[in-house]
Amino acid sequence: MPDFHPATRLIVWGVLVVLVQSARGPLLWGFGLFIGAVAFVFASRRAWVLVRRIRYLLLALLVLFGFFTPGEAVLPALGQAGPSVEGLALALTHGWRLLAVVLLVAILLESSNEALLVSGMATLARPLIFLGVCSERLAVRLLLVFRYAEASPPGGWRALLVARSPLNDEVLVLQRVAMAWWDWVAAGAVIMLGVWGIFR
């Protein structure tokens, strides 16, 4: 089995995220259950950590959609002050999508180390050089987003605001690896699958 380039893994991950957002009905629930099973088999620790970190966001979705969406009241005795059936359905759908995306992040972080992720991101961002964007700098910033989604930086969020902090002394090694022919084939096939999923 060929060892796929980090950029190919990121493309697959991105397409899966798009498919999760575009899926509807039973396809969404089945897709989410499959992602959840894979995450808790191959990345259970990361998955639990990330799910725990978004628990308040999931609660906010429940409150905002459940109680502020017009529709049939779940508890008629409460009238407009209670949740609606349509609102709870929307909250469940959007919460399920968010959960699936977070579990995809857990799988990605478990399957690729930081050096590989930076390399893949830099490869995908290379065309942006024509717009004056440094692909390596962008890749490192995106990696920090993934990392701090899982664990807070040393010293908490305030460390990010300090001009000279321990974070500035950290060194990330960028590994440049060329994409093989099977990477181009796999990336093309996955992108076409994503386009089909969106416009089907």
Secondary structure, DSSP 8 states (H G I E B T S, - for coil): -----HHHHHHHHHHHHHHHHH--HHHHHHHHHHHHHHHHHHSHHHHHHHHHHTHHHHHHHHHHHHHHS-S-BSSGGGGGGS-BHHHHHHHHHHHHHHHHHHHHHHHHHHHS-HHHHHHHHHHHHGGGGGGT--HHHHHHHHHHHHHHHHS--TT-GGGGG-SS-GGGG-----------HHHHHHHHHHHHHHHHHHH-
